[in-house]
Amino acid sequence: MRVSVVGAGLGGLALAQGLRGAGIEADVFERDPGIVARFQGYRLVLNPTGFRAVRDCLPTRWHPLLDEIVMDASAEQLILDPRLNEIGRLGAGRTGIVVDRQVLRHLLLTGLTVHTDAALTGYDVLADGAVRARFAHRAPATADLLVGADGVTSAVRGVLSPRTTPTDTGVRFVIGRTPLTDEFAGLSKAYGSKITGDGVSLLLGAMRFRTPPKQAAERLAPDVTLPDIGDYVRWAMILPSNGSLEELTAQDAVLSRMEGWHPELRALIEQADPENSALLSIRVVKPGERWASGPVTLLGDAIHATSPTGGNGANTALRDADLLRRCLIAADEGRQDLLGAVGDYERQMFEYGAEAVRGSLEKLPAFAPEAKLS
């Protein structure tokens, strides 16, 4: 069996690693001109399902390394005012495993065949049931299965399910990161909480590595090269939909909303790396009607993009990867035909994927009351 995966995000790479470990050929096609063409390195919280999924997709020899580059997380989920006074609670405390997306992505990339500058332009299902993917700047690729793991603007979904389109919630947010130094020790109670004021919400999260990733890889898995990064604070400000942001940098858009805020909070934004800060929109993709059975399917944000306020986007994509991996191994071993295996994956994925989107949207108004949820 041969599988073509379109998209080198966490879900697509986890699937490719899992298939590779089972002896199934998997090629990854990425539209970016290079693997690190865009910064993709923010802190993520993985729930038990997401962490187990990525662990099961990786070779067992890398499990000690994975365990060394993550941290346990717990947060009281307080609501604080701009001077860091407690004014409420978001709900039950949250626990999980914290991982840096850039570090995890480099681990998942190790040993894979990834073709960059490979923007999909379409695909054809051939007479023998195989599928041929066409790309703008490279030769077509033929496989037994094509998996669209290419995000909210999925080119694969545009052909497979053209009526399934992203919904813009109208909410914008700025995300960035700042080195975690002793200067910010006083912010510890704000990690995992919501700071609210002037119509905006600021969310902070600490990323502390048990061992610096580069050193951990050198000691535990010499065949893996991980980024040389240290501890940091990931911050994100959710902005009202009526603000004009076009002429502001990402940091300035945040600082313009922080007049009178606690000086440590302002310093955190002022000392952020501008190269690692970005202004983004919150768009969701709700799974619609199932498409006709065939050798093409979707994974992750391509079919169920969630609001980041749900904290379940990466977890659901990794769950997809592990479930599809298991289904395809069953087909490869002759326990099921390929289309039946893909159908089993899609039935389960549609159900929990729709629930993930719904759950994330339910939490969005607590951060952005003006969000468009219809």
Phi, psi and omega in degrees: 000144176230135182236133172257124179250122179260113180116122182254044170274187184298316183296312180297318180291321177298318177299313181298320178296317181296321178291318179302319180295337179264006179081017178261131181291132180218121175252141180249133180241123185239130183287336178297151181291343178204162183298323182250031180295331178238144175288129182223056190231059177252159180294137176235148172252118179263132174279173182305323180293315181294317181292319178297323181296311181293324178296318181290335179279342183267153173301143183298334181293343179264358182299318177300324178293315179302316181295333183278339185256010176245171176220151173285144182234140170213140182216141180283343181056059178278164167249122184243154173271175184298346177260011176073024173272138180287128180235001179172188179224144179282334183148203182298147178299153183248136177236164179166194178247126181264134180220150175273128185298319181296317180295313179298321180297319178295323176296316181292334180286337188302123175082357182272155171270110182239121179261115180267172184054041183239075178280122181290133176251347180161180177209162179229133173272122187274167184299329181274005178094351177284171180231135181249118179270137179250141184231156184290323189233023177205168182292154178300159178230131182252137181212171175282334181213137175248127181244120176273103177243039192254031165079189186302324182263030186317121175288328178294315179298326180301332178267316186288318185217069188298339180275353175269106186233156180292149173248125178274120181285350184084354183268137176243150175215153177250134180232144180197184180213150184224135178307137182273099180250174180299336181301332185256018180299329182288353181268005190303323182288345180275347181290123182088000180252175178246126175257124187234138178179147178056037176075012180233163175234133177247128181243132181239147175210133181270141173243107178242121181273139174299319173222139176309133188306316182299316180293321180298317180294318181299327182274321190255336183208080185300343178278358180248136175245120181246155182298149180268083181232158180246187181296148181206170172251125172269129179234150178213130176247125176268126189254154175292154186283350185261009182271150176263118187239358191301326187261007181254146169289166180302314181295318181295326178298324178285310183298330180294343179258007189242026178296127180084001180285165179307135184301328178292327177292317178295318179297324179301318180285320181298328183266006179291155175282114182297335179289341182251023179242141184210147174261124186230160174255152177262109177240147179235155173235120179261126177302130179257225179286145176295141175279169179296143180301138180182185185274032179223136177213177183232159184213144172068216184300341179298336183232339179213067177287131183250165171286139180297343178294343177278340180063024186234007183295305180295321180300318182288322177296319179292325175298317175305310185301315182290319179296314180295322176304312182296319180295319181288327175297320177299320178292318182295329180273002176082011180277349180199153176283161187299312183294326176294321179294317178295321178297319177298317177300311185296321180299315179289317183298318180300321183291305183283335177293317177297322178294323178296318178296313181300315181296322180292323180288329177297329182273345185296317182300336177294338180252332183216087185300337184271005183301143177266111187256357183281000000 
